[in-house]
């Protein structure tokens, strides 16, 4: 396993990276504000599953294989942007009348799947794992693959705790905004999804 010094540095770096606002933070917060803390926690769990899958890809060397194919970055980027725009459209077309049955854009399970897909369709996530994890591997201590998996699991656990707390806080805030018309909550959700899609569309492939 990585030595103690590398582990301490890894935990500190991971925590610093998480507190910087990013797409995962926006995704969890927007779901918690629109649908409650359970939706936010479901999104956090989905992101964690994506982190695990990305860790396994990088550990097996598949991440480098995928990104070595030039069109892969753009295909993932465009697919992710289209997916986010579809979520925004769902929010805008959701019923908002008082008599309409609430449609929280799917069940908790669907939100979990949605968060997983959103993370997997972001090529920057794969690049992050390819660049970030190997920096904290201790050569000679154990198998590099085992160390990468351990670091990835540790990162997803830290991320899960952080995003779950974020979801609970946002869900509490939602409870104080119950007087807000549902259509405004949907508009806010759609705006966040559209902004994330635009971010992906303008994301440049690293040289």
N, C-alpha and C positions, 0 to 999 in steps of 0.2 A: 504494500500500500504506500501512498505518498508519505513522505516524512512529516513530522509535526509542524515544522516551519512552513512547509508548502500548504498544509491543510489550513493553518491559521490565515495565511495570506489569501487562500482561496475563499474562505468564508467571508473575510472582510471585503474582498473584491466583489463577491457575489451580492452582498448586502448593499454595497455602494451602487452597483449597477441597477439593482431592483428599485431603489428609491428615486432614480431618474425617470421622469414620466416617459412612457413608451407605449407601443401598440397593445401589449398585454395588459398593462395597467388600465388603458382606456377601454379595452374590451370587457374586462371584469367590472369596472366601475359603471359602464353604461348599462350592462345587463342587470346589475344590482339596483341601480336607480330606476330602471324601467320596470323590473319584474320582482324585485325583492332580493333579500340576502341569499336565499337558497339558489336563485339563478346565478348570482355572482360566485358562490362556492362551486356550483356545477361548472361554470366557466373556468375557475381556477383548477379544478380537477382535470378538465379537458386539456388545458395548457400543460399540466404536469405530465399527462400521458404523451402529448406531443414531444415534450422534453425527453422523456424516456426513449421514445422511438428515434429521435434525432441522435441521442447518445449512442444507441445501438448501431445506427448507421455509421457514425463517425468511428466508433470502436472497431467495427468490422472493415473499415476502410472504404465503405460504400459512398460516404459523403464526398470524398475526393473524386470517385469515379463519376458520380452524378454531376458534380460541378465542373468536371473536365470537359463535358459535352457542352459546347458553347451555347446552344439554344436553351439548355435546361434552366438557366437563371431567368430568362425572359418568359419561358412557358409557365414557370411557377409564379412569377410576378403577375402575369396577366390573368392566370387562373385565380389567384388570390384576390386580385382587384375585382374581377367579375363576381366572385362569390360574395364579397363584402357589399357590392352594389346591389346584389340580389337581396341580401338581408335588409338593406336600407329600403328597397322597394316593398318588401314584406311589411316593414314597420309603417310605411306611408299608406298602405292599403288595408291595414288592420282596422276593424270596426272600432268606433270611438263613441257611439251613442250610448246614452244611459241604459237603454234597454238591451243593447247588444251584449252578447256574452263575451267576456274578456278573452282575447286571444294573445297570450304572452309569447307569441312567435314560437310556439312549440313547447313541448314538455321539458322537464328538467333534463331528461335523457337526451333530447334533441339539442338542448343548449350545450350539454357536455360534448356531443359529437361536433357541433358547430365550432366550439372553441378549439377542439383538436384539429379540425380541418383548417381553420384560420391560421393556426401556428405552423402547420405542416406546409401550407401553401405560401409561406413567407420565406423566400430564398435567403433573406438576411439571417433567419434563425439558424439555418443549416451552416451558413458561413461562420456565424458566431460560435457555434459549438466546435467547428473545425479549428478555429483560431484560439478560442479561450481555454478549452480543456487541456490541450497538450502542454500549455505553459506551466502547469502545476504537476506534471508527471515527474516522479523521481526516478531517473534512469538507474537500473541496477537493483532496485528494491524488489520489484515484482514484475509480472507481465504488464507491458504497457496497456494491453487491451483491458486487463482487470482494473488497472488504475483509472483508465478513462471511464469505465462503467461506474466505478465507485464515486468518482468526482461528479459524473452526470447525475447519479442518484442523489448525492448530497445536494447538488444544485437544485434539483426538482423539489426536494423536501423543503429547502429554504424558500423557494419560490412559492410552494403550495401554502406554507404558513403565512407568508407575506400577503399573497393575493386573497387568502381566506379572510384575514383580518381586514383587508381593504374592502372586501365584499360586505362584511358585517357592518363596517362603518358607513359604507354607502347605503346599505339597506336601512340603517337607522335614520340616515338623512332622508331617505325616501318616505319613511313614516311621517316625517314632519312636513312633507310636501304633498300630502294626500289631497289637499284642496286644489291642486293644479289639475286642470283638465287633462284627460288621458291623451288627447291628440297632441298636446305640447310635449308630453313625455315621449310619445312616438316620434315626433319631429326631432327631439333632442337625440334619441337613439339613432335615427336615420342620419342625422348630421355627423355623428361620430363615425358611423360605418362608412359614410361617403368620404370623410376626411382620411380615414385609414386606407381606403381604396386609392385615393389620390396620392397618398404617400407612397404606395406600392407602384403606381403607374410612373411616378417620377424618380423611382429608385434606379440609380445607375449601376450597371454591372462593374464590379471592381476589376481593375486591370491586372 
